[in-house]
Amino acid sequence: MKGKRRDVSVEEAIALVGGFGVAQRVQLLLCGLSWAIGSLQTLTVIFGSIGHFRETYDRIQCVSSGDDDMPERETCERALEKHNVCLLPRSHWAYGDSGQTLVSDFDLLCGKQWLAYFSIMMYFVGYVAGCFAWMVLADRNQRRLCLNLGRIAMGLFNILCATAPVLWLLLVFRFFLGMSLAVMMISAFVLSYDVMGQ
């Protein structure tokens, strides 16, 4: 025999389910931290990739091959002042020693600036792919497991991006970084809505 259904108000439903306790607050805090980390990661990927072109031009130094290359050095200095270093042969200039950037690590000047933007695009393509991957993972696994897998994968791919020896590996790692970030952030979003009382 089926019981009768009756409509309940929001207040009655909360009274039946229970209050908002410590466990729910901790879960919301952890989900919020995951969102904060994900947001900082996206900010770092975008501005860490494209924000260094002007700084890199300011750090370029002329390279001299000997004492008799004074005209070449003057030409190089004039090109540096006008930010026209790409008109010079690559052997006449080098990056300074005041730190490494994506631009200086992979020599992304002189017609290769688009590769820095391409690395950002790979990150966001990975993010979209991660949304689809989350749909498959969430149907088969618990949401907390997906959240933790996303966190671990994001940490791993961050390390791999930082140590990538060649540009094509950086692009692959950026793709998987975006994918793992999407899994983590969507899981955190869904878990924050799953908060209920006892």
PATORKE-798854 format. One record per residue (C-alpha): residue number from 1; y, z, x; residue in one letter. Coordinates in nm, 2 decimals, always signed. Layout:
N
[NUM; [Y; Z; X]; A] ...
This chain:
198
[1; [+0.00; +0.00; +0.00]; M] [2; [+0.33; -0.11; +0.14]; K] [3; [+0.62; +0.14; +0.15]; G] [4; [+0.95; +0.06; -0.01]; K] [5; [+1.23; -0.06; +0.21]; R] [6; [+1.56; +0.10; +0.17]; R] [7; [+1.89; +0.00; +0.33]; D] [8; [+2.04; +0.25; +0.56]; V] [9; [+2.39; +0.28; +0.70]; S] [10; [+2.47; +0.27; +1.07]; V] [11; [+2.52; +0.64; +1.08]; E] [12; [+2.18; +0.71; +0.91]; E] [13; [+2.01; +0.47; +1.16]; A] [14; [+2.17; +0.65; +1.46]; I] [15; [+2.06; +0.99; +1.31]; A] [16; [+1.70; +0.86; +1.27]; L] [17; [+1.69; +0.70; +1.62]; V] [18; [+1.86; +0.98; +1.81]; G] [19; [+2.17; +1.03; +2.01]; G] [20; [+2.30; +0.87; +2.32]; F] [21; [+2.15; +1.07; +2.60]; G] [22; [+2.15; +1.09; +2.98]; V] [23; [+1.88; +0.83; +3.02]; A] [24; [+2.10; +0.57; +2.83]; Q] [25; [+2.40; +0.66; +3.04]; R] [26; [+2.21; +0.61; +3.36]; V] [27; [+2.07; +0.28; +3.24]; Q] [28; [+2.42; +0.16; +3.15]; L] [29; [+2.55; +0.27; +3.49]; L] [30; [+2.28; +0.09; +3.68]; L] [31; [+2.33; -0.23; +3.47]; C] [32; [+2.71; -0.20; +3.53]; G] [33; [+2.65; -0.17; +3.91]; L] [34; [+2.43; -0.48; +3.90]; S] [35; [+2.71; -0.67; +3.73]; W] [36; [+2.97; -0.54; +3.98]; A] [37; [+2.75; -0.65; +4.27]; I] [38; [+2.69; -0.99; +4.12]; G] [39; [+3.06; -1.04; +4.06]; S] [40; [+3.14; -0.95; +4.42]; L] [41; [+2.87; -1.18; +4.54]; Q] [42; [+3.02; -1.47; +4.35]; T] [43; [+3.36; -1.39; +4.47]; L] [44; [+3.23; -1.38; +4.83]; T] [45; [+3.05; -1.71; +4.80]; V] [46; [+3.36; -1.89; +4.66]; I] [47; [+3.63; -1.75; +4.88]; F] [48; [+3.41; -1.71; +5.19]; G] [49; [+3.33; -2.08; +5.18]; S] [50; [+3.67; -2.24; +5.12]; I] [51; [+3.92; -1.98; +5.23]; G] [52; [+3.89; -2.04; +5.60]; H] [53; [+4.02; -2.40; +5.65]; F] [54; [+4.38; -2.30; +5.73]; R] [55; [+4.26; -2.00; +5.95]; E] [56; [+4.02; -2.23; +6.13]; T] [57; [+4.30; -2.48; +6.22]; Y] [58; [+4.51; -2.19; +6.35]; D] [59; [+4.22; -2.08; +6.58]; R] [60; [+4.15; -2.42; +6.74]; I] [61; [+4.22; -2.44; +7.10]; Q] [62; [+4.26; -2.73; +7.34]; C] [63; [+3.99; -2.77; +7.60]; V] [64; [+4.08; -2.89; +7.94]; S] [65; [+3.84; -3.07; +8.17]; S] [66; [+4.04; -3.03; +8.49]; G] [67; [+4.39; -3.01; +8.64]; D] [68; [+4.46; -3.38; +8.61]; D] [69; [+4.45; -3.39; +8.22]; D] [70; [+4.80; -3.26; +8.15]; M] [71; [+4.89; -3.56; +7.92]; P] [72; [+4.57; -3.50; +7.73]; E] [73; [+4.65; -3.14; +7.69]; R] [74; [+5.00; -3.22; +7.56]; E] [75; [+4.86; -3.46; +7.31]; T] [76; [+4.61; -3.20; +7.20]; C] [77; [+4.89; -2.94; +7.16]; E] [78; [+5.10; -3.18; +6.95]; R] [79; [+4.80; -3.26; +6.73]; A] [80; [+4.73; -2.89; +6.68]; L] [81; [+5.09; -2.83; +6.57]; E] [82; [+5.06; -3.10; +6.30]; K] [83; [+4.70; -3.00; +6.21]; H] [84; [+4.59; -3.35; +6.31]; N] [85; [+4.31; -3.24; +6.54]; V] [86; [+4.07; -3.48; +6.38]; C] [87; [+4.25; -3.77; +6.55]; L] [88; [+4.14; -3.64; +6.89]; L] [89; [+3.80; -3.68; +7.04]; P] [90; [+3.58; -3.38; +6.96]; R] [91; [+3.55; -3.30; +7.33]; S] [92; [+3.92; -3.21; +7.35]; H] [93; [+3.92; -2.91; +7.12]; W] [94; [+3.71; -2.61; +7.04]; A] [95; [+3.71; -2.32; +6.79]; Y] [96; [+3.87; -1.99; +6.91]; G] [97; [+3.67; -1.67; +6.96]; D] [98; [+3.83; -1.46; +6.69]; S] [99; [+3.53; -1.46; +6.46]; G] [100; [+3.30; -1.70; +6.29]; Q] [101; [+3.33; -1.86; +5.96]; T] [102; [+3.13; -2.12; +5.76]; L] [103; [+3.38; -2.38; +5.88]; V] [104; [+3.34; -2.30; +6.25]; S] [105; [+2.97; -2.23; +6.24]; D] [106; [+2.88; -2.57; +6.09]; F] [107; [+3.18; -2.77; +6.22]; D] [108; [+3.31; -2.85; +5.87]; L] [109; [+3.63; -3.02; +5.97]; L] [110; [+3.72; -3.38; +6.01]; C] [111; [+3.57; -3.53; +5.70]; G] [112; [+3.31; -3.27; +5.64]; K] [113; [+3.51; -3.03; +5.43]; Q] [114; [+3.33; -3.14; +5.12]; W] [115; [+3.01; -2.97; +5.25]; L] [116; [+3.18; -2.63; +5.20]; A] [117; [+3.24; -2.71; +4.84]; Y] [118; [+2.89; -2.85; +4.81]; F] [119; [+2.75; -2.52; +4.92]; S] [120; [+2.94; -2.35; +4.63]; I] [121; [+2.80; -2.61; +4.40]; M] [122; [+2.45; -2.54; +4.51]; M] [123; [+2.51; -2.18; +4.44]; Y] [124; [+2.61; -2.25; +4.08]; F] [125; [+2.33; -2.51; +4.03]; V] [126; [+2.09; -2.23; +4.14]; G] [127; [+2.26; -2.00; +3.89]; Y] [128; [+2.19; -2.24; +3.60]; V] [129; [+1.83; -2.28; +3.72]; A] [130; [+1.80; -1.90; +3.73]; G] [131; [+1.90; -1.88; +3.37]; C] [132; [+1.60; -2.10; +3.28]; F] [133; [+1.38; -1.91; +3.52]; A] [134; [+1.48; -1.58; +3.35]; W] [135; [+1.37; -1.72; +3.01]; M] [136; [+1.02; -1.78; +3.15]; V] [137; [+1.01; -1.45; +3.34]; L] [138; [+1.14; -1.24; +3.05]; A] [139; [+0.88; -1.37; +2.81]; D] [140; [+0.60; -1.26; +3.04]; R] [141; [+0.73; -0.95; +3.21]; N] [142; [+0.94; -0.64; +3.15]; Q] [143; [+1.32; -0.67; +3.18]; R] [144; [+1.34; -0.40; +3.44]; R] [145; [+1.09; -0.58; +3.65]; L] [146; [+1.30; -0.90; +3.62]; C] [147; [+1.61; -0.70; +3.72]; L] [148; [+1.44; -0.55; +4.02]; N] [149; [+1.30; -0.89; +4.13]; L] [150; [+1.65; -1.04; +4.10]; G] [151; [+1.80; -0.76; +4.31]; R] [152; [+1.53; -0.79; +4.58]; I] [153; [+1.56; -1.17; +4.59]; A] [154; [+1.94; -1.15; +4.60]; M] [155; [+1.93; -0.92; +4.90]; G] [156; [+1.67; -1.14; +5.08]; L] [157; [+1.86; -1.46; +5.02]; F] [158; [+2.19; -1.30; +5.13]; N] [159; [+2.03; -1.21; +5.46]; I] [160; [+1.89; -1.56; +5.49]; L] [161; [+2.23; -1.72; +5.41]; C] [162; [+2.39; -1.51; +5.68]; A] [163; [+2.14; -1.61; +5.94]; T] [164; [+2.09; -1.98; +5.85]; A] [165; [+2.08; -2.18; +6.17]; P] [166; [+2.16; -2.52; +6.01]; V] [167; [+2.36; -2.63; +5.72]; L] [168; [+2.08; -2.77; +5.51]; W] [169; [+1.90; -2.44; +5.52]; L] [170; [+2.22; -2.26; +5.41]; L] [171; [+2.24; -2.50; +5.11]; L] [172; [+1.88; -2.42; +5.01]; V] [173; [+1.93; -2.05; +5.05]; F] [174; [+2.25; -2.07; +4.85]; R] [175; [+2.06; -2.23; +4.57]; F] [176; [+1.80; -1.96; +4.56]; F] [177; [+2.07; -1.69; +4.59]; L] [178; [+2.24; -1.82; +4.28]; G] [179; [+1.90; -1.84; +4.11]; M] [180; [+1.82; -1.47; +4.19]; S] [181; [+2.17; -1.36; +4.09]; L] [182; [+2.13; -1.52; +3.75]; A] [183; [+1.80; -1.34; +3.70]; V] [184; [+1.95; -1.01; +3.80]; M] [185; [+2.27; -1.04; +3.60]; M] [186; [+2.11; -1.16; +3.28]; I] [187; [+1.85; -0.89; +3.30]; S] [188; [+2.12; -0.63; +3.34]; A] [189; [+2.31; -0.77; +3.05]; F] [190; [+2.00; -0.76; +2.82]; V] [191; [+1.91; -0.41; +2.94]; L] [192; [+2.26; -0.28; +2.86]; S] [193; [+2.21; -0.40; +2.50]; Y] [194; [+1.86; -0.24; +2.48]; D] [195; [+2.00; +0.11; +2.51]; V] [196; [+1.87; +0.33; +2.23]; M] [197; [+1.82; +0.69; +2.16]; G] [198; [+1.49; +0.88; +2.16]; Q] 
